[in-house]
Amino acid sequence: MAPRVTLLDAHVLDDHISKIFIGQTLKVFKFLPSWILNNCELEINVILQFLLKYYSVTKSKATFGQQMLGVRFKPDQLTDTKLALFQLFTVGAEYIQSKVESPSKNYLNNINALHLIVDFLKAASFLNFLLFLQQGKYPTLTQRLLSLSQESTRKRNIEYTYMTRELLWHGFSELLLFTLPLINYQSLKHKVFRLMHSSSQHNDKKWIEKMPFICARTVCSICQEKPVLPHHIKCSHVFCFYCISSMRMVDEKFECPECYHFEINIIPVILD
């Protein structure tokens, strides 16, 4: 037996295919006189739906949506009588319901019993859907009335180890997608960078406390561009205010990348 999700998806695909086919066909009829579409639109829809059902269910024992998902009706159950009743219950019932619910005046609107029948069928369809969720056998009321079971045409045996591996990987991927945005990569990068530089390398570039000097060739030690709102941390190197501020936001112990000096205060450069 095919899964419930597959049977429901096949039913939804049939509706989408029917709407696309009818919509494209009606574009052809727009060149005809307008009274044809205004008065005969429902009848044209019935004819097009009948053609879809005929070239799918009658020919291939499966609707187009079922064929796309590898599902079909059991061939031994789909007799000629059931095929005719299937067309009558699906296409004919939809036509009568559309006529009854149509705001335009027609002969079917004058039959009060049809409104009760349509409401009863809607309630029966809802009850059938609840039974389908429990049993997973007949997704539509028509299939239940005609006892049309469906089977999968794609034979695939999935082992327990495969399912376990897929579930574990799915849970692991969700964990990664949730935790990765919470990791402070800039802080980790700075910590690794500090560990890679030993104390001997720090001694090669000793800190010299002096006011930075800005000239035409001065660049920001972080972005290597001309400094915007120049600031310093009591060393001879200059930073853009936004560069040094953003680095301190992700890493409170951010050091100067040139001389490895750390100063908690960010001081603006005073230009003479």
N, C-alpha and C positions, 0 to 999 in steps of 0.2 A: 504494500500500500504506500502511495506517495505521501510525503509529509503534508501537514495542514497548511504550512506557509506556502508551499509550492502550489497547492490547489487554489488558495486564495490569490496568489500572484497571477496564476493563469487566468482566473476570472477577471482580475483588474486589467490585465493585458488585453483580453478580449474587448473590454469596454473602450480602452484607448484606441485599439485598432479600428473598431467600429466607428468611433467619432472621427478619426483621421480620414478614413475611407469615405464616410458620408460628407464630411466637410470639403474634401477635395472634389467630390463628384458634384456637390451643389454649386461649386464655383463654375463648373461647366454650364450649369443650367441658368446662370445669371444673365446669359445673353438671350434667353427666351423671354416671352412676355411675363411681366411681374405677377399677373393673376395666377399663373401656373404654380409658382412657388408659394404664393399666399394661400391657395386653396388646396394644393396637392402635396405640400411638403411632408406631411406625415405618411402619406401613401408612398412617396418616393423613398422615404427612410425604411419603410417596411420591405419594399422590393430590394433595396440594397442590403439590408440585414439578411433577407432570405438568401441572396446570392452568396454572402459571406458564409452562412451556415451550410449552404449546399456544397460549396467548393472546399469546405474544411471538414465538417463532420461527416457528410455523406461520402466524400471521396477518400478522406484519410482517417476516418474514425476518431478525429480529434480536432478541436478548434485550433485556430492559429496561435492563440496564447498557450495552449497545451503543447503544441508542437515546439514552440520556442523553449519550453521548460522541460521537455522530455516526458510528457504525460499524455495518456490517451484513454479513451473508454475501452472497456474490455470488449473485444470483438464478438464474443459469443453472446453478449447481452444486447448489443446494438442491432436489433432486427429491423426490417423494413417498417413494421408497424410503429415501433418505438422511434424510428427516425422521423416519421410523419408527425407523431405526437410531440416529439421534441421541437420540431419546427413550429407546431401550432401553439405549444405552451410558452415558448420563448418569444418568437416574433409576433404571433397573434395576440398574446396576452399583453405585450408591451404596447401594441397598437391600440388595443381597447383601453388600456390605462391612460395612454396619451390623449385619446379622444375624450375620455371622461373628465380628465383634469384640464382639458383645453378650455380657455375662457370663451372661445368662439362658440356660437350656437350650432349644434349639430344634432342629428337624430339620437345619438347615444346619450347625450346629456338629458334627454327627456325620460330615460329609463332610470327610475330611482333605485331599482334593485341592483343595478350595476355599481353604484357607489358603495353599497353595502358589501358587495362581492370584492371590490377592489380593496376596501379597508380590511376585510377578512383575510385576503391574500397577503397583505402587508404584515398583519399580525402573525400569520402562519410562516411567512418568510423569516421573521425575527425569531420565532421559536425554533425553526429549522437551523438557523445560525447558531443558536445556543446548543442544540444537539450536535451540530458539526464540531463545535469547540470541544465537546466531551468525547465524541466518538471518532471524529476525523474522517468521515466517510463521504457524506453528501453535502457539498458546499452550497448548493442551490436547492430550492423547493422542487423545481422541475426534475432534477436528478433523483431526488428522494421518491417522488411520485412514480417515476419510471424505473426505479431501482437500477440506475446507471452508475456502476462503480468505476473508479479510475485506477489505473496502474501506471507504474513508472516504466519507461522504455530504456532507461539508463541503468544498467546493472553495475553497482559499485559496492564492494564490501569494505567497510572501514573497520580496522582493528581497534581494539581498546587502547593499545599503546599509541596509536596515531591520535586518537581523540584526546588522550591525556596530555600528549606533547603539545597539541594545539591549544588546549585550555591553559596550560602552564605558560606558553609563550604569549598568549593573549593577555593573561594577567600581568606578566612581566612587562610587556610593552605599555600597558596602561599605567603601571607604576613608573616607568621611565618618563612617559609623557607628562605625568603629574609632578614628578620631582625635579626634572631637569630645569624648568624655568625658575625653580627656587634656589638654585645653586649660584653663588656669586663667583663667576668665572674670573673676573678681574682681580678679586682678592686672592684667589688661589694662584693666579698667574704671578702676582707680585710676590707671594710667599715662596713660590718655587724659584723665582728669579733671585730672591735674596739668599736662598740656600745654595744656589749654584755659584754665587760669588763669595769666596772665602774672605777671611779677615785680611789676608795678605794683599788681595786685590783692593780691599778698602784702603789699605795703607798707601797703595800706589797713587791713589787720588784722594789725598787728605783734604779735609774741609778747610777752607779759608774764609773766615768771616770778613766780608767786605761788601760794600754796596755794589749791586750789579750796574754795569755800564751798558747803556743802550745806544747803538749806532745803526747805520743803514743795513748792516749785515747781521744784526741780532735776530735770532729766531727763538721761538718757544722750544724748550727742551723736550716737550712731549709731542706736539704736533708738527714740529719743524717748519712752522710758518711764522710770518711776522706776528708778534704778540699783540693780542687785542686786550686792552685793559691790563697792562703788564703788572705782575706781582712776583714776589720772591719769598723764600723761606729762610732768610738770613744766610744765603750763599750767593755766589757770583752769577748764578744762572737765573734766567727769566722765564716766566710761564704766563700763558694766557690765564685770565681769571677763571674762565669756564673750564679750562683744561685741568688746572690744579684743583678746583673745587669739585669737579666730577670724580677725579681720582681719589680725593679724600672722602667722598661719599661712599665709594665702594671699598676703600681700604683706609682705615684711620691711621695706619702706620706707613703710608706711602712716603717713600724717600725720593730725593732728587735723583733722577736716572743718570746724572753726570758725575756727581761727587758723593752720592749716597748719604747725603746729610738729611737728618730728620728734624723738623721743627713744626710744632703743632700749630703755630700761628701763621697765617698767610698775610703778608704785608704788601701793600701797594708800593710800586716803584715811584719815587718822587723825581719828576723830570725837572732839570734846572732850566 
